[in-house]
Amino acid sequence: MLPNIVEHSYRVCQVAAFLGKALSRSEDGLDLALIAASSLLHDITKTQSLKTKEDHAGTGATLLEALGYPQVAEVVRGHVRLAEGDTTHPLREVHILNYADKRVRHDSVVSLDDRFVDLVERYGQTPERRLRLEHMKQTALMLEQNIFRQIDFKPDDLQAFNALPPFDLKTLPPQLSTAVAPRPTNEVSPVEK
């Protein structure tokens, strides 16, 4: 992988792992290890696809399946475009990765608007491609709504990760640390109310 793709993958992992952890307080069954592994490997064949023009989500998934990682492969397969008919609810690992990837341009967390301006400039050479990118943007906006209605911060707050090095997967920006803090043991869960 090219160094810039490695940095991008680490930044996507920072965002996706954070969102997964924040959402795990309300979404049952999110596999945080699967989110992290899929995020780090989502562009595993991107360098090759820059030359071959292949669908790197598909070739990456095929490679990961061949290596014996079918769950990671399935999440990687959906990181560019979700499967037809995917309702984005309940939120699953593929949704978290898909959204996090849309928020990271190179190694910087940006707004969806900024990211899609960049994607259209780089990949929107035909009307069909621009239409596909617009559909992807609408899906990302829907994911953003689904994600942020369940957590206590705003989409723009994710840009705080830009203050950290991309390879730092342990540190959280201070302003986001409360979003993933464990519930106090004396706090009553909604089920117990």
N, C-alpha and C positions, 0 to 999 in steps of 0.2 A: 504494500500500500504506500502511496505517496505520503510524505510527511504531513502535508496539509489535510489529507483525508484522515490520517490518524488523529490529528488535533481536533478536527471536526467531530470524529466519532467519540472522543473523550468528552467534548463539550456536550454533545447530545446525551451521553451517559449521565453527566452531571444533572442535566435538566430532567431527564426521564426518571432517574433513580429518585430524585427529590420529589417529583410529582407522584411517583408510585408510592413512596413512603407517606406523603401527605394524604393521598387518597386511601391508603390502607386503613385509615381511621374510619372511613365511611363505606368503602367498597370491599366487600368480602372476597377473599380468595385471590387477590392479586399476588403473583409470584415475583417478589422483588429481585431474586437472583436471575430469573428469566428476563426481566426488564433490563437488568444491568448487562447480562451476557449479550442479549440481542442488540442493545444499543452500541456496545463496543464493536460488534461484528456486522452491523447493518450494511456497511459499505465495503465488505470484504472483497468484492470483485469489481468495485468502482474503477480502480486504476485500469484494469483490463478492459472494461466497458467503454472507457474514454477512447480507446483505439478501435474496438470492434463494433461499437454502437449497440451492443446487446443491452437488454433490460437487466441492470445490475441487481435489482431486487429478486428477479427470477433466477439468475445465475448464482447469486449468493445463496439463495435458499437451496438450490440444487447441490451446491458444494457442501453446505452444512448438513444436508440430509445424508450425503455420501460419507461424510465424516462421522455420522452417528448421532447427530443432534437434531432430531426431527422437530422438537418444540421450538428451539431457537430458529430453525429454518422457517417454520410457519409464521413466526412474528416478523422475521426479516422480509419474508415475501410480501407482507402488507405495509412495509414502511414507506413506500412511495404512494401507492394507491391501495385503498382498502378494497376488499372483495365486494363484488356487486351485491347489493342488498344488505350490506352490513349496516345495522341500525345505530351503531356507536353507543348503544346502551343495552345491557350494563357495560361499563368501561372494562376493557381487557388490556392485556399487555401490549397487543398490537396497536391499540388506540393511543396508548401513552407514547410508544416509540414513534408512531406516525406523526403525532402532534409535536413532540420534542424535536424531531428532525426538521419540521417546518418552521420552527422557531430559531434554528441555528444556521446562520449564513457563514460559511467558512468556519471560524472558531469563535464567532460572536453571537450572543443571543440578541435577536432583533424582533420587531413586531411582525405579525403575519403580513401586514401590508408591505413592509420593507422587504421581507423575504420573497414575496411573490413578484414584486417589481424586478428583483434580481433573477428569479427563475424565468420570468417572461423574457427578459433581456438575453439570457443565456440559452434558453431552450424553446422559446416561442416563435420559431422561424416561420411556421405555417399557421393558417387559421385553425386547423384541426388541433394543433398542439396548444395554441392559445386557449381554445375552448376546453381542452382537457385540463389545462392549468387552472382555468377559472372554476371548473368543477372541483378540482383538488382544493382550491382556496375555500370554496363554500363548505366542503367537508371539514377542513381545518377549523373554520369559524364555528361550525356546529360542535366539533370536539371541544374547542375552547370553552364554549358555553356549558357543555356537560361537565367538564373538569372543574371550572371555576365556580360553579354553583355549589360545589361540595367542599370547597376549601376556603380558608380565611385570608386570602390575599388576591391581588389582581394580576392579570397576565403581564403587565409591564414590570411587575416586581421581579420577574425572572431575569431581567437584565442585570440584576445584582451579581449574577454569576460572572459577568464580564470582568469583575474586579479580582477574580481568582485565576490562577493559571489553569489551562484546560486539563492538565494531567492530575490535578488535585481532586481525587474522588472522595476525600474524607472530610474536607472542610465545607461548611455551609456559610453563605453570607450571613452576617449577624442578624440582619433584618428579616431573614427567612427561617431562622432556627426555631422560632416558636411554632411554626406551621407543622413541624414534624415531632415536636416534643411529645413524649408519652402523656397520656391522660393521667392527671393526679389520681392516686388510688382512692381518694375520698370523693372523687367526682362520680356522680350517678350516671350510668349509661342511659341512652334513650330507651332501651329495652326494660330497664328496671323502674322507670318512672310510672 
